[in-house]
Amino acid sequence: MKRVVPFGKPILGEAEQQAVLEVLGGPVLVHGPRVKQFEADFAAWTQSPHALAVGSCTAGLHLFWFDLEIGPGDEVIVPAQTHSATAHAVEYTGASCVFVDCEQSTGNIDVDALAAAVTPRTRGISLVHFLGLPADMDGINAVAKKHCLPVLEDCALSIGATYKGVHTGLLGDAGAFSFYPVKHMTTAEGGMFITQYEDLAARITKKRAFGVDRVVGERSVPGVYDVTMLGYNYRMNEIEAAIGIEQLKRMDGFLARRRENFAALSAGLAELPELTVLASGGDDEIKGSHYCLSVVLRESLRPLRFELVKALNALGVGTSVYYPRPVPHMSYYRNKYGHEEGSFPNAAAISYGSIALPVGPHLDLDDMAYMVDAMKQALSEVQ
């Protein structure tokens, strides 16, 4: 019997609804206690010294580079295989992105290519933990240390992922997380910035809210404050934070279901020679967050990818692509930097030859078994 297997679905219940209603029934929608509680809860859950709620993951990424005061003439190394937000956050400052290819087996930035990309104009390293799998942070940090470069982690898909016991976002200088509706947890929109460094956290706290010296609760005279630095309106509101507080309580269960689903789907697909499953982590040292399961088709099948996607969709299986193109192949970046379609071959192989399948907590093991059968049927139809 045909099933409907959505790629992503936010899991919101009565607790989240009641939390939102409590906010709406009160007088405070911004600069309130729920944002502070959400920050404290997230800091405790990730074991981070400092967690700052922001309007989006992109806002958190941008604030980091903005705080470094980089600009025209400066370069930041950016993975070719990531969401455009990783690169946009650099572009907003006027600095240039220097794109680096990924590892074919993981989608994470290639450390040797990273090392070769450093120039006298390099001001930082940006990386993504691709699909929630921690990147090679020992190798990345060795390059950063050699050249005295700050490291920013895009953790949009890696909440719950750890590298040698340390949560992502705490392995470089800072990290930013996304709470978009289909991520591991949601606040509808919103993000979180975490760091080990008190001085950085203090500056970002001000720069996310216009650069004012005192937020509402700190003002001795209502409406009186000073602006001591340039800043943005990158705050999170109380409604989003209220949802986040309740979602975070459920994260351990969400992640456990993802691990279970991923293992079952991966095992079922392993017998299919037409595809390979991107590495996800799972040993004691590198633990991924299992955002989704991405299969890379063998080269001869890649021209038939979208036919395969249509066949899967017709069987009720929701799919996605991470990402539709390497970022330097996107029109804006291609036009600006001139990268050819044949560049960044590993990122291109994943972008142009992969299909992402869902493993979220809205699904169960029967759904995983159904997707294995659906993949077999879809492959037989298109070959």
C-alpha positions in Angstrom: 0.0 0.0 0.0 1.3 3.4 -1.0 2.5 5.6 1.9 3.1 9.3 2.3 6.6 9.9 3.6 7.2 13.6 3.9 10.8 14.8 3.7 10.4 17.1 6.7 7.8 18.0 9.2 8.0 20.1 12.3 6.8 18.3 15.4 4.8 20.7 17.5 2.4 19.7 20.2 0.3 21.1 23.0 3.3 22.3 25.0 4.5 24.5 22.2 1.0 25.8 21.6 0.5 26.6 25.2 3.9 28.3 25.5 3.0 30.6 22.6 -0.4 31.4 24.0 1.3 32.4 27.3 3.5 34.8 25.5 0.6 36.3 23.6 -1.4 36.7 26.8 1.4 38.7 28.4 2.9 42.2 27.8 6.3 41.2 26.5 7.1 40.0 23.0 10.8 41.0 22.7 13.6 41.5 25.2 11.9 39.2 27.6 12.6 36.3 30.0 12.0 33.4 27.5 14.8 34.4 25.2 17.2 34.4 28.3 15.8 31.0 29.4 16.2 29.5 25.9 19.8 30.7 25.7 20.5 29.2 29.1 18.9 25.9 28.2 20.7 25.7 24.9 24.0 26.6 26.6 23.5 23.8 29.1 22.4 21.3 26.5 25.5 21.9 24.3 27.8 22.6 27.3 28.6 26.0 25.8 29.8 28.8 28.0 27.8 31.3 25.9 24.7 31.0 23.8 23.0 33.9 22.1 19.6 33.7 20.4 19.5 35.4 17.0 17.0 35.9 14.2 18.5 33.1 12.0 21.6 31.0 11.5 22.6 33.4 8.7 22.4 36.3 11.1 24.7 34.5 13.5 27.2 33.7 10.7 27.1 37.3 9.5 27.6 38.8 13.0 30.8 36.8 13.4 32.4 38.2 10.2 31.0 41.6 10.9 32.6 41.6 14.3 36.0 40.8 12.8 35.6 44.0 10.6 36.6 42.2 7.4 35.8 43.9 4.2 36.9 44.6 0.6 40.3 43.1 -0.2 39.9 40.4 2.5 39.3 36.7 1.8 37.5 34.0 3.7 37.8 30.3 2.8 34.3 28.8 2.3 33.3 25.2 1.4 31.9 24.8 -2.1 29.4 22.2 -0.8 27.1 24.1 1.5 24.0 26.3 1.6 24.5 29.7 0.0 24.0 31.3 3.5 27.5 30.2 4.5 28.9 32.3 1.6 26.4 35.1 1.8 27.5 35.8 5.4 30.9 36.6 4.0 29.7 38.5 1.0 27.6 40.9 3.2 30.8 42.3 4.5 32.4 43.1 1.1 35.1 40.4 1.6 35.6 37.7 -1.0 34.8 34.0 -0.8 37.6 31.6 -1.7 35.8 28.3 -2.4 37.3 24.9 -1.5 36.2 21.5 -2.7 34.8 18.8 -0.3 35.7 15.2 0.5 33.8 12.8 -1.8 32.8 10.4 0.9 31.5 13.0 3.4 30.7 16.3 1.7 32.8 18.1 4.3 35.6 20.5 3.4 38.8 18.9 2.2 41.6 19.9 4.6 44.4 19.6 2.0 42.5 21.9 -0.4 41.8 24.2 2.5 45.5 24.5 3.3 46.4 25.2 -0.3 43.8 28.0 -0.5 45.4 30.2 2.2 46.8 33.4 0.9 48.2 36.6 2.6 44.7 38.1 2.3 43.0 35.2 4.1 41.2 36.5 7.2 39.2 33.4 8.3 37.9 29.9 7.6 34.2 29.2 7.3 33.1 25.6 7.3 29.9 23.5 7.4 29.2 20.2 9.1 27.6 18.8 6.0 24.3 17.1 6.7 25.2 17.1 10.4 28.5 15.2 10.1 31.3 16.9 12.0 34.1 18.0 9.7 37.8 17.1 10.3 38.3 19.7 13.0 41.7 18.6 14.0 42.9 19.2 10.5 41.0 22.4 10.0 42.3 23.8 13.3 45.8 22.9 12.5 45.6 25.0 9.3 44.0 27.8 11.3 46.6 27.7 14.0 49.5 27.8 11.5 48.1 30.9 9.9 46.5 32.5 13.0 43.0 32.4 11.4 39.6 32.4 13.1 37.3 29.5 12.4 33.5 29.8 12.1 31.3 26.7 12.1 28.0 26.6 10.2 26.1 24.2 12.4 22.7 24.6 10.7 22.3 20.9 10.4 24.5 19.6 13.2 22.7 20.2 16.5 23.4 17.1 18.6 26.6 16.3 16.7 29.9 15.9 18.6 33.5 15.6 17.7 35.7 13.8 20.3 33.0 14.6 22.9 32.7 18.3 22.1 29.5 19.7 20.5 29.8 21.3 17.1 30.0 25.1 17.4 32.6 24.8 20.2 35.4 23.3 18.1 36.4 26.6 16.3 35.9 30.1 17.5 32.1 30.2 17.2 29.1 28.3 15.7 25.6 29.2 14.5 22.6 26.9 14.4 19.3 27.0 12.5 15.8 26.4 13.8 14.1 26.5 10.4 10.9 24.4 10.4 12.3 21.2 8.9 15.5 21.2 11.0 16.1 19.0 14.0 14.1 21.4 16.1 12.3 24.6 15.2 11.3 28.0 16.5 9.5 28.7 13.2 12.5 31.0 12.3 15.5 31.7 14.4 18.9 30.6 15.3 21.6 30.4 18.0 25.2 31.6 18.2 27.5 29.9 20.6 31.1 30.5 21.6 33.6 29.7 24.3 34.8 33.3 24.4 33.3 35.8 26.8 34.5 39.0 25.0 33.1 37.8 21.6 29.8 36.9 23.2 29.6 40.4 24.8 30.2 42.1 21.5 27.7 39.9 19.6 25.1 40.5 22.3 25.2 44.2 21.5 25.7 43.9 17.7 22.6 41.7 17.3 20.5 44.6 18.7 21.6 47.8 17.0 24.7 48.2 19.1 22.8 49.7 22.1 24.6 49.6 25.4 21.6 48.6 27.5 18.7 46.4 26.6 15.2 47.2 27.8 15.5 45.5 31.2 18.9 47.2 32.0 17.7 50.8 31.5 17.4 52.8 34.7 15.2 55.4 32.8 12.8 53.9 30.2 13.8 54.8 26.6 17.2 56.1 27.5 20.3 54.3 26.1 23.4 54.9 24.0 24.6 53.3 20.8 28.2 52.4 21.2 28.8 50.4 18.1 27.2 49.6 14.7 24.7 46.7 14.9 21.8 44.9 13.3 18.3 44.0 14.2 19.1 40.3 14.5 17.2 39.5 17.7 15.0 36.5 18.5 11.5 37.3 19.8 9.7 35.7 22.8 7.3 33.7 20.7 10.2 31.9 18.9 12.0 31.4 22.2 9.0 29.9 23.9 8.7 27.3 21.1 12.4 26.6 21.3 12.3 26.0 25.1 9.8 23.2 24.6 11.4 21.8 21.5 14.8 21.5 23.2 13.2 19.3 25.9 12.4 16.8 23.2 15.7 16.9 21.4 17.2 13.7 22.9 14.2 11.8 21.7 14.2 13.4 18.3 17.9 12.5 17.9 17.5 8.9 19.0 14.7 8.4 16.5 16.9 9.9 13.7 19.8 7.6 14.6 17.5 4.6 14.6 15.8 5.5 11.3 19.2 6.3 9.6 20.7 3.0 10.6 17.7 1.1 9.3 17.5 3.0 6.0 21.3 2.8 5.5 21.3 -0.9 6.1 18.4 -1.5 3.7 20.0 0.6 0.9 23.5 -1.0 1.3 22.5 -3.9 -0.9 21.9 -1.7 -3.9 24.9 -1.4 -6.1 23.5 1.6 -8.0 24.2 4.0 -5.1 26.3 4.8 -2.1 25.4 6.4 1.2 27.3 9.5 2.3 29.2 8.9 5.6 27.2 10.0 8.6 29.4 9.3 11.7 28.6 6.9 14.4 31.8 5.9 16.2 32.8 7.1 19.6 34.8 10.1 18.3 32.6 11.5 15.5 28.8 11.4 16.1 26.6 13.0 13.4 23.2 14.5 13.9 21.6 12.5 11.0 19.7 15.3 9.4 18.9 13.2 6.4 20.4 10.3 4.4 21.9 11.3 1.1 22.6 8.7 -1.6 25.0 9.3 -4.4 24.1 7.5 -7.6 26.7 5.7 -9.7 27.9 7.9 -12.5 26.0 6.2 -15.3 22.7 6.8 -13.4 23.2 10.5 -12.6 21.6 11.7 -15.9 18.5 9.8 -14.8 18.4 11.4 -11.3 15.3 13.5 -11.7 13.5 10.6 -13.3 14.3 8.6 -10.2 13.1 11.5 -8.0 9.8 11.6 -9.9 9.4 7.8 -9.5 10.1 8.1 -5.7 7.7 11.0 -5.4 5.0 9.1 -7.2 5.4 6.4 -4.6 4.9 9.0 -1.9 8.5 9.4 -0.8 9.5 13.0 -0.2 13.0 13.8 -1.4 15.4 16.8 -1.5 18.8 17.7 -2.8 21.8 18.9 -0.7 22.6 21.1 -2.5 21.2 21.8 -6.0 24.6 23.2 -7.1 27.9 23.8 -5.4 27.7 27.4 -4.2 30.4 28.7 -6.7 28.2 27.3 -9.5 25.2 29.3 -8.4 24.5 32.2 -10.8 25.5 35.0 -8.5 28.8 33.4 -7.5 29.6 32.1 -10.9 29.1 35.5 -12.5 31.2 37.2 -9.8 34.1 34.7 -9.5 34.0 33.0 -12.9 34.1 29.3 -11.7 33.4 26.8 -14.5 30.9 24.0 -14.2 33.7 21.5 -14.2 35.3 23.0 -11.1 35.0 21.5 -7.6 34.4 18.0 -8.9 33.7 16.3 -5.5 31.1 18.9 -4.6 29.6 18.7 -8.1 29.4 14.9 -7.9 27.3 15.2 -4.7 25.2 18.1 -5.9 24.4 16.7 -9.3 24.3 13.1 -8.4 22.6 12.7 -5.0 19.2 12.3 -3.6 18.4 13.1 0.0 15.9 10.9 1.9 14.2 11.6 5.2 15.0 10.1 8.5 13.3 12.6 10.8 11.3 11.7 14.0 8.0 12.2 12.1 8.8 8.8 10.6 9.3 5.2 11.9 11.0 2.0 11.0 8.1 0.9 8.8 8.6 4.1 6.8 12.3 3.2 6.4 11.4 -0.2 5.1 8.9 1.3 2.7 11.6 3.7 1.3 14.0 0.8 0.7 11.3 -1.0 -1.4 10.4 2.3 -3.1 14.0 2.9 -4.1 14.2 -0.6 -5.5 11.0 -0.1 -7.5 12.1 3.3 -8.7 15.5 2.1 -9.9 13.8 -0.8 -11.8 11.5 1.7 -13.5 14.2 4.2 -14.7 17.0 1.8 -15.8 
